[in-house]
Amino acid sequence: MSGSCISLSGSTACPAFNTSSISTDSNLVNSYPFLAYVSNLKDFDEQVSNYVKQGYVKEKYQQLLGCSDVDLSNTTDYYARYTTSVVCNGIVQNSKQPCDLTTDESRPLCADTCALAATSEEEIAVNSKLCGKPKSDFMSQIRADFTVCALPADSLTGACISGADNEPDNCGYGTNTVGLCSYCASSSPNSTDSCCISSNATDRCANVHLPTPSSLPPLFPSSTSSSVPSAAKHKGLSGGAIAGIVIGSVAGFALLAALLVLLCICMRRRRSQKAANVLNQPTPQRRGPSQMQYSRTSTDPQGYGALAGGRVARMSALQVDSRSPSRTRTGGTRAIPGKYSDSSDSETFGASPSIGSRRGPPVTSRRKGSLSSTSMLAGDSDHSPRSGTGAQFSSPEGVASGQSEQLSHFRDYYSQEDIHPGDKVAVLWAYQPRAADEFELERGEVLKVVGIWDDGWATGVRVNERAEDYDGRHRPQRDSGVSNGSEKRASSPQPTGEIKAFPLVCVCLPHHWRKTIEGDIAEGEV
């Protein structure tokens, strides 16, 4: 900081500017002559107080505004609202460079305080008893004063200094009792302002004669204001005004077009990201109750370990058990392993198993190898594992004990449609089996769904079709989904092969397969 700078910490004239400093070099003295007599903070406070009473009144109202009748012997009513704050702000802002002030050390006066000060100046200028007759262009000077005061960028932010913080007494009117009483008059909307109450305006203004209110010229005139002399001489818009309107319109249109383009780009990226996120979903973990125990047999031809409880119970409904005879369930339904039947009814197929239908989970030693075509498709149709009136496959046991539950449908991961038992699905992602009763999946294969389970897995058989050959003509007609499958589902040729499990996250409905693949490839090329 320069040696000619004085800190305002502890100032009585500018208390809200206590983090700032002011310079007393020649540049500041030219604008504020009283600074020539300032060498410390006490001198500054005294000189500012004297300046706003004498030098400022003469310079502002007599010289700049051109008032014809200024009483310099009694200047108490020439104090415009927040005049001292405006003077403090001007000195601090002009001291930023010579005193090397930071942003926090040079906080400006708020723009609304500058507007209140300019309006108060205008009220004094139009008061014939105080000013007489001002210059014809006095409003240009008042607007210039406001512009200079509110010029700093921070004057419109929360970091600015309010005039009420710097001059809390008399609503900022200082010695101007007429101004205070006019502001706090009972007919004024400001009469309930807290500063009027704290200033005891009611008692102080009891015998004060207030000037007759007069209309004030607008501080910020509109382009159609009749106060502008040229408005009466020129009809219509000038060439410059027309050019401004045209340029503004073009700029506005260009900005709007840019915003629309940006919006389209953002929406396209969002759709692409959503597709990528869907394709990158992990295979769901197969779950089963932790308390269930399974044994591993040494005769397991594949060498696979014990399967998860939910999966074993799930597959037990589709497995041949030659060692035990067919038994009647608690609910009176019959569950006999046998030949797989492809006929299905969406109303009964895939219904949730009843709580009363229980059966202990089989261990691997009881299973006769994998679910081969000979074990699944052998026997007559009357020996197929069906239950209930719908003649469908028996649901897995143990639902009440926490095992997987069979579902009537499952939402396709890659579309907004549902997958039902009996539907065909196409393989999107290759999958390596982790157990003997799981399919090894290759992209493009087509499977027919037999059962759907609430852990994200399904059972089904392979179909001799390819997803690449599938088009919209194969798309099945569905109801809205509200009926929960009230109409017959389309039949298909008898599938061959074993019934095995596969994760639903690796497949989709065939008529969505090509769109999903192409969307994934397009995303990878972006």
HELIX and SHEET records of a PDB file:
HELIX    1   1 PRO A   15  PHE A   17  5                                   3    
HELIX    2   2 SER A   26  SER A   31  1                                   6    
HELIX    3   3 PRO A   33  TYR A   37  5                                   5    
HELIX    4   4 LEU A   41  LYS A   53  1                                  13    
HELIX    5   5 GLY A   55  VAL A   57  1                                   3    
HELIX    6   6 LYS A   58  LEU A   64  3                                   7    
HELIX    7   7 THR A   76  TYR A   78  5                                   3    
HELIX    8   8 THR A   83  ASN A   94  1                                  12    
HELIX    9   9 ASP A  104  SER A  106  5                                   3    
HELIX   10  10 ALA A  111  ALA A  125  1                                  15    
HELIX   11  11 SER A  128  CYS A  131  1                                   4    
HELIX   12  12 PHE A  138  CYS A  149  1                                  12    
HELIX   13  13 ALA A  153  LEU A  156  5                                   4    
HELIX   14  14 GLY A  163  ASN A  166  1                                   4    
HELIX   15  15 ASP A  169  GLY A  172  5                                   4    
HELIX   16  16 THR A  177  TYR A  183  1                                   7    
HELIX   17  17 SER A  194  SER A  198  1                                   5    
HELIX   18  18 ALA A  201  ARG A  204  1                                   4    
HELIX   19  19 PRO A  229  ALA A  232  5                                   4    
HELIX   20  20 GLY A  239  LEU A  279  1                                  41    
HELIX   21  21 GLY A  309  SER A  316  1                                   8    
HELIX   22  22 THR A  364  ARG A  366  5                                   3    
HELIX   23  23 SER A  373  LEU A  377  1                                   5    
HELIX   24  24 SER A  381  HIS A  383  5                                   3    
HELIX   25  25 ALA A  467  ASP A  469  5                                   3    
HELIX   26  26 GLY A  472  HIS A  474  5                                   3    
HELIX   27  27 LEU A  504  CYS A  506  5                                   3    
HELIX   28  28 PRO A  510  GLU A  525  1                                  16    
SHEET    1   A 2 CYS A   5  SER A   7  0                                        
SHEET    2   A 2 SER A  21  SER A  23 -1                                        
SHEET    1   B 2 ARG A 327  THR A 328  0                                        
SHEET    2   B 2 ARG A 334  ALA A 335 -1                                        
SHEET    1   C 2 ARG A 386  SER A 387  0                                        
SHEET    2   C 2 GLN A 392  PHE A 393 -1                                        
SHEET    1   D 4 GLN A 406  LEU A 407  0                                        
SHEET    2   D 4 GLU A 445  TRP A 453 -1                                        
SHEET    3   D 4 LYS A 424  VAL A 427 -1                                        
SHEET    4   D 4 VAL A 507  CYS A 508 -1                                        
SHEET    1   E 4 GLN A 406  LEU A 407  0                                        
SHEET    2   E 4 GLU A 445  TRP A 453 -1                                        
SHEET    3   E 4 TRP A 457  ARG A 466 -1                                        
SHEET    4   E 4 LYS A 500  PRO A 503 -1                                        
SHEET    1   F 2 PHE A 410  ARG A 411  0                                        
SHEET    2   F 2 ASP A 418  ILE A 419 -1                                        
END                                                                             
